[in-house]
Amino acid sequence: MVIAFIAFLLVTAVVAGLGFGALRLPGALADRRMERRLRDIAPRESGGSRTSFIRDRKAGPLPALDRALGGSGSSLSRLVEQSGVATTPSTIILASVGLAALLAFFALIFVRQPFSWLVGGVVGSMLPTLFLKRRRSTRLKRFEEQFPEALDLLSRAIRAGHAFQTAMGMCADELPAPVGIEFRKSFDQQNFGLPLKDALNELAERVPILDVKFFVTAVLIQRETGGNLAEILDNLAHVVRERFKILRQVRVHTAHGRFTGYVLLALPAALGVVLAWMNPDHMDLLFKEKMGQMMIMAAIVMQTVGYFWIRQVIKIEV
């Protein structure tokens, strides 16, 4: 019976391998022919090696899941692209599942409260996405600060007699990340056959900033109706800089409100630490009694709501 079972497994593995190979072999051969054809027509670098026309994609732990998400069309793929983190959607999903299981396990072991494992799982599953959103916010702010310099460089290049596409390539070469990277993507897209309108619209989707939308709209209108593009870019750069100046003034005037929010958020925790150090027996009742634990949870919820409320009050769009 053992020999028969082993033989059955071997035959099954061989048949499955042959079937898998038969399904994947035509596609692999077609990809190899295409890669060989592109390698033949690719330009040579100074060292004699040829460059590749194929854009490399970072392979995740679950390539099938990455393909199922639709490349850059899904919201998670777009979030990963906008954050600038060298990862894949499948990696983020696996990290969310792993952190959710880990925090749920720790909550179940150490907290030992009803539904604590559920809260830990929800928090753990949200951590990778929150990290990506934080990185995206930081990257977009850096892009917004560097964008007026890119507009000035485009304007100077156009005044010097260069075409707009060539000016975009100069921005991609001269400017640091993330502005240079995004302009490089748009330059490569239109250089390899994508219409300039579609390449600029892709730029506006990758960088969801109002100034970039103004820039794309101004360039597309100028190409249809004519006009002095260099002067348009100069005016747009001036408007962006003035908006930053007003935004900094607003931050100065709202500094008191932001500091108040931080103090109100940290005061109860700091007071609890001081009281626990001065009178531990008195504070133990708050953590051991059922009513005390409910009061702590209610305080955490109200503190969180109050913090976000204050942030919304002092948040002024410019």
C-alpha positions in Angstrom: 0.0 0.0 0.0 2.8 2.4 0.8 4.6 1.7 -2.5 1.3 2.2 -4.4 0.6 5.4 -2.6 4.1 6.7 -3.3 3.8 5.7 -7.0 0.4 7.5 -7.1 2.0 10.7 -5.8 4.9 10.5 -8.2 2.6 10.0 -11.2 0.3 12.8 -10.1 3.3 15.2 -9.7 4.6 14.3 -13.1 1.2 14.7 -14.8 0.6 18.0 -13.0 4.1 19.2 -13.9 3.6 18.3 -17.6 0.2 20.1 -17.6 1.6 23.2 -16.0 4.5 23.2 -18.4 2.2 22.8 -21.4 0.1 25.8 -20.2 3.1 28.1 -19.4 5.5 27.0 -22.2 3.8 29.0 -25.1 3.6 32.2 -23.1 7.2 31.8 -21.9 8.5 31.3 -25.5 6.5 34.3 -26.7 8.0 36.4 -23.9 11.5 35.2 -24.7 11.0 36.1 -28.4 9.7 39.5 -27.6 12.6 40.1 -25.1 15.1 39.0 -27.8 13.5 41.3 -30.4 13.6 44.3 -28.0 17.2 43.5 -27.0 18.2 43.6 -30.7 16.7 47.0 -31.3 17.7 48.5 -28.0 20.4 51.3 -28.1 23.8 50.5 -26.8 25.3 52.3 -23.8 28.8 53.7 -23.5 30.1 50.4 -22.1 28.8 48.3 -25.0 25.8 46.9 -23.1 22.3 47.4 -24.4 19.5 49.1 -22.4 16.2 47.5 -22.0 12.8 48.8 -23.1 11.0 46.6 -20.6 10.0 48.3 -17.4 11.0 46.1 -14.4 8.4 45.5 -11.8 9.2 44.4 -8.3 8.0 40.9 -7.8 6.0 40.3 -4.7 5.5 37.2 -2.6 2.2 36.5 -4.4 2.5 37.5 -8.1 -0.9 36.1 -8.9 -2.4 38.4 -6.3 -0.6 41.4 -7.8 -1.9 40.5 -11.3 -5.4 40.1 -9.9 -5.3 43.6 -8.4 -4.9 44.9 -11.9 -1.4 46.5 -11.8 -1.6 50.3 -11.2 -5.3 50.4 -11.6 -6.4 49.4 -8.1 -6.4 51.8 -5.2 -3.8 49.8 -3.2 -1.4 49.7 -6.2 -1.9 53.4 -6.7 -1.3 54.0 -3.0 2.0 52.0 -3.1 3.0 54.0 -6.2 2.2 57.3 -4.7 4.0 56.5 -1.4 7.3 55.7 -3.2 7.9 52.6 -1.1 9.6 49.8 -2.9 7.0 47.1 -2.2 4.0 45.4 -3.9 0.3 45.2 -3.0 0.7 41.5 -2.1 3.4 42.3 0.4 1.1 44.9 2.0 -1.7 42.4 2.2 0.5 39.8 3.7 1.9 42.3 6.2 -1.6 43.4 7.2 -2.7 39.8 7.7 0.4 39.0 9.7 0.2 42.1 11.9 -3.5 41.5 12.5 -2.8 37.9 13.7 0.1 39.0 15.8 -1.7 41.9 17.6 -4.8 39.8 18.0 -2.7 37.1 19.7 -0.9 39.5 22.0 -4.3 41.2 22.9 -5.8 37.8 23.6 -2.8 36.7 25.9 -2.1 40.0 27.8 -5.3 42.0 27.8 -7.8 39.2 28.3 -10.8 41.4 27.7 -13.9 40.6 25.6 -13.3 41.5 21.9 -9.7 42.7 22.7 -8.4 40.3 20.1 -10.8 41.8 17.6 -9.5 45.4 18.3 -5.9 44.2 18.1 -6.6 42.5 14.8 -8.3 45.6 13.3 -5.4 47.8 14.4 -2.8 45.4 13.1 -4.5 45.2 9.7 -4.6 49.0 9.4 -0.9 49.6 10.3 0.6 48.9 6.8 -2.0 51.0 5.1 -1.5 53.9 7.6 2.3 53.7 7.0 1.8 53.9 3.2 -0.6 56.9 3.7 1.9 58.6 5.9 4.7 58.1 3.4 2.5 59.3 0.6 1.6 62.5 2.5 5.3 63.2 3.2 6.2 62.5 -0.5 3.4 64.7 -1.8 4.4 67.6 0.5 8.0 67.3 -0.7 6.8 67.2 -4.3 4.7 70.3 -3.7 7.7 72.2 -2.3 9.9 71.3 -5.2 7.3 71.9 -7.9 7.8 75.6 -8.3 11.5 74.9 -9.1 10.4 72.5 -11.8 8.1 75.1 -13.3 11.0 77.6 -13.4 13.3 75.1 -15.0 10.6 74.2 -17.7 10.1 77.9 -18.3 13.8 78.6 -18.7 14.3 75.6 -21.0 11.4 76.7 -23.3 12.8 80.3 -23.4 16.1 78.8 -24.5 14.4 77.2 -27.5 13.9 73.6 -26.3 10.7 71.8 -26.9 8.3 71.0 -24.0 9.1 67.3 -24.1 12.9 68.0 -24.0 12.3 70.4 -21.1 10.5 67.6 -19.2 13.6 65.4 -19.8 15.8 68.1 -18.4 13.6 68.3 -15.3 13.8 64.6 -14.9 17.7 64.7 -15.1 18.3 67.8 -13.0 15.7 67.8 -10.2 15.8 65.5 -7.2 13.2 63.0 -6.1 10.2 62.9 -6.1 9.8 65.6 -8.8 12.5 64.2 -11.0 11.2 60.7 -10.7 7.6 61.7 -11.7 8.8 63.8 -14.6 11.0 60.9 -15.7 8.0 58.6 -15.8 6.0 61.1 -17.9 8.9 61.8 -20.2 9.5 58.0 -20.8 5.8 57.5 -21.4 5.5 60.1 -24.1 8.9 59.2 -25.5 7.8 55.6 -26.1 4.6 56.5 -27.9 2.1 57.6 -25.4 0.4 60.9 -26.4 1.5 63.9 -24.4 -2.0 64.5 -23.2 -2.3 61.0 -21.8 1.2 61.2 -20.2 0.3 64.5 -18.4 -3.1 63.1 -17.3 -1.2 60.1 -15.8 1.1 62.6 -14.0 -2.0 64.3 -12.5 -3.3 60.9 -11.4 -0.1 59.8 -9.8 0.4 63.1 -8.0 -3.1 64.2 -6.8 -2.1 67.8 -6.1 -4.1 70.8 -7.2 -1.0 72.6 -8.5 -0.2 69.7 -10.8 -3.8 69.7 -12.2 -3.4 73.4 -12.9 -0.1 72.7 -14.6 -1.6 69.9 -16.8 -4.6 72.0 -17.7 -2.5 75.0 -18.6 -0.2 73.0 -20.8 -3.0 71.2 -22.6 -5.0 74.4 -23.2 -1.8 76.1 -24.5 -1.2 73.3 -27.0 -4.7 73.6 -28.3 -5.1 77.4 -28.4 -1.6 78.7 -28.4 0.1 81.3 -26.3 3.3 81.9 -24.4 3.9 78.7 -22.4 6.9 80.1 -20.6 5.0 83.0 -19.2 2.1 80.8 -18.2 4.6 78.6 -16.3 6.2 81.6 -14.6 2.8 82.9 -13.4 1.8 79.4 -12.1 5.1 79.1 -10.2 4.5 82.6 -8.7 1.0 81.5 -7.6 2.3 78.3 -6.0 4.9 80.3 -4.1 2.4 82.8 -2.9 0.1 80.1 -1.7 2.9 78.5 0.3 3.6 81.9 1.9 0.0 82.2 2.9 0.0 78.6 4.2 3.0 79.3 6.4 1.2 82.4 7.8 -1.8 80.3 8.6 0.3 77.7 10.4 1.8 80.4 12.5 -1.7 81.7 13.5 -3.0 78.2 14.3 0.1 77.1 16.3 -1.7 77.9 19.5 -4.6 75.6 18.6 -2.3 72.8 17.6 -0.2 73.1 20.8 -3.4 73.0 22.8 -4.5 69.8 21.1 -1.2 68.1 21.9 -1.3 69.3 25.5 -4.9 68.1 26.0 -4.0 64.7 24.5 -0.8 64.2 26.6 -2.1 65.6 29.9 -4.3 62.7 31.1 -1.6 60.1 30.3 1.1 62.1 32.0 -1.1 62.7 35.0 -1.9 59.0 35.2 1.9 58.1 35.2 2.6 60.7 38.0 -0.3 59.4 40.2 0.8 55.8 39.6 4.3 56.7 40.8 3.0 58.7 43.8 0.2 56.4 44.9 0.3 53.0 43.2 -2.4 51.4 45.4 -4.8 54.1 44.4 -4.2 53.7 40.7 -4.4 49.9 40.8 -8.1 50.2 41.3 -8.4 52.0 38.0 -6.8 49.1 36.1 -8.1 46.1 38.0 -11.8 47.1 38.6 -14.3 46.6 35.8 -15.6 50.1 36.1 -12.1 51.5 36.0 -11.3 49.7 32.8 -14.4 50.9 31.2 -13.5 54.5 32.2 -10.1 54.1 30.6 -11.6 52.9 27.3 -14.1 55.8 27.4 -11.3 58.3 28.1 -9.2 56.9 25.2 -12.1 57.2 22.8 -13.0 60.7 23.9 -9.4 61.9 23.8 -9.1 60.5 20.2 -12.3 62.2 19.1 -11.2 65.5 20.7 -7.8 65.4 19.1 -9.2 64.9 15.6 -11.9 67.5 16.3 -9.3 70.1 17.2 -7.3 69.2 14.1 -10.4 69.8 11.9 -11.0 73.1 13.6 -7.5 74.4 12.9 -7.3 72.9 9.4 -7.5 75.6 6.8 -7.3 74.9 3.2 -5.3 77.4 1.2 
